[in-house]
Amino acid sequence: QIGYAIGTYNQYLLLLVGAVIGAITVLSEPSVWVLVNQVQEITQGHIKKPLMLVALAIGVGLSLFLAMIRVITGLSIWYFVLPTYALAVLLSFFVPDLFVGLSFDSGSVSSGPMASTFILAFAIGSSVSVGGNPLTDAFGVIIFVSMTPVVIVELLGLVYKRTQKKMAASKGGKSI
């Protein structure tokens, strides 16, 4: 209902509201909290829970922003999916192996039951309001929610790797 109401009022407002709903929804996913605890533990506190939560919120917010662009314009999902996954694969060569695994885990936990319940309903209403195909548009939203956290966590992996190298250089030790 919210997506439909906003879309009939002003379809470009769907971009902002979608991003906010995405960011808030991922923070309510129980599995996301398990993941951020594990990341903080594995990185020995170098990547703290708040940073990881903000990164995932930005990632899922961005995913809904992109999904709403797709719903409004009717662009093919491939224009979004292929470049994003190509970037994820490219980044996987430069980040520590640990973060490659964590990144794909973050994609799967971000698209859990809360996302399926709230984000999918928002996408269906948005699609109907702009005259799109709710079946394909809503299906695509879950793909968006799964793929953007992968890239975000890999970018965090680059930050972690850089931090470790600086710490090792200052101590005269070896980095990862």
N, C-alpha and C positions, 0 to 999 in steps of 0.2 A: 504494500500500500504506500509506503514512504517513497519508494522509487517511482511509482506511477504518479503520485501527487507532485513530486518535485519535477519529474520529466514533463508533465503537462503544463506546469507553471513556467519553468525555464529549463530547457534541456541542458544548458551549459552549467547550470548549478549542480547538475549530477556529477560533474567532475570533482568539485570541491567536497560535496557531501559524501560521495563515494570514497574519496581518499580518507576522510575523517572516519567513516564507518569501518573501513579496512584497518586503519591504525588501531582503533579501539577494539575491534573484534579480535585481532590477533593477541592483544594483551589479556583477553579473557580465556584464551585456550589453555586448558590445564597442561597439555603436553609441551607447550611453549615454556612454561615455568620449569618443567623438568629439564628441558634442554638447556635453558640459560644457567641453571644450577650446575649442570655437568660441564658446560663451557668454562664457567668461572673456576671450577675445580681442576679441570684438565690443564688450563692455561696458568694455573697457580696464581689466580687473581689478576693477571695482566689484562684480561678482558672481563670486566665486571658485569654483573647482572644488568644494571641500568643501561650500560652501553649496548649490550646485546638486545635488550628489550626495545630500546629506541631504534636500533638498526632494523629489527624485524618489523616494528610498527611503520617505519619509513618505507620499508620494502613492500609490505602489504598495502599500505596507503597508496604507494606508487602503482602497484598492480591494479588497484581499483580505478585509479585515475586513467591508466592506459586502457583498461577494459571499458570504461565509460566513453573514451574517445572512439573505441571500436564500435560500441553500441550506437553512438550518435552518427558516426560517419559511414558505418557499414563496411569498413575495411576488412579484408581477409585476416584471419587470425595469424596466418603465416608471416605477415609483415612484422608481427611482434614476437612470435615464438622463435622463429629461426635465428634472428640476430641475438636474442637474449640467451638462448642455449649455446649459440656459437661463442658468445662472450664467456659463458660459464665454463665451457670446455677449454677455451684459451686460458682463462685464469687458472684453471686446474693445473697447468704446467708450471705456474709461478708461485703457488701458495703451498705451504706445508701439507703433506698428505692428510694429516689430521683434520685440517679445515675443509678439504675436499669432501670427506665423509660427513663432517658436521654441516656443511652447506646443503647437501642433499637431504640430510635429516631435517634441517630447518624448513626446507620446502615441504616436506611431508607433514610435519607437525603444524605448520601454518595453515594448512588446508584441512584441518580437523573438523570435528562436529560443530563448533561454533561458526566457523566460516561457512560450512555447508548450510547451516540454518539461516543465518542472518544475511550473509553476503549474497547467497544464491537468491533469496527472496527479493533483495534489493535489485539485483540484476534483472530478474524476471519482470518486475514492475517497471524498471527503467526501459527495458527493451519494448515492452508493450506500449509504453507512453510515447515512444518515438517512432513507432510503426515497424520495429525490427522483428526478428524471429526469436522469440523467447527461448526456444529449445536450443538453438545453436549459440545464441549470445550468452545465455546463462551457463551453458556447458563451458564455454571459453573462459568464463570468469575464474573457475576453479583452476584452470591451467595457469592463468596469470598469477593467482595467489600462490601456486606451487613454485613458479619459476623465479620470481623476483627475490625471494629470500636466499636462494642459491647464490645469486650474484652478490648480494649484500654481505653474506657471511664469508664468501671468498675474498671480498674486499677487506673485511675485517682480518682475514688471514694474512693478507699482504701487510696490513698495519702491524699485526703481531710479529711477523717475520722481520720487518724493519726495526721494530722495537728491540727484538732479541739480538739483532746484529749490532745495534748501537750499544746495548748493554754489554755484549761480549767484547766489543772493541774497546769500551772504556775500562773493562776489567782485564783485557788482554787474553780473553778466553776464546773459545770457539762457539760460533752461533749454529743454529739449526740449518 
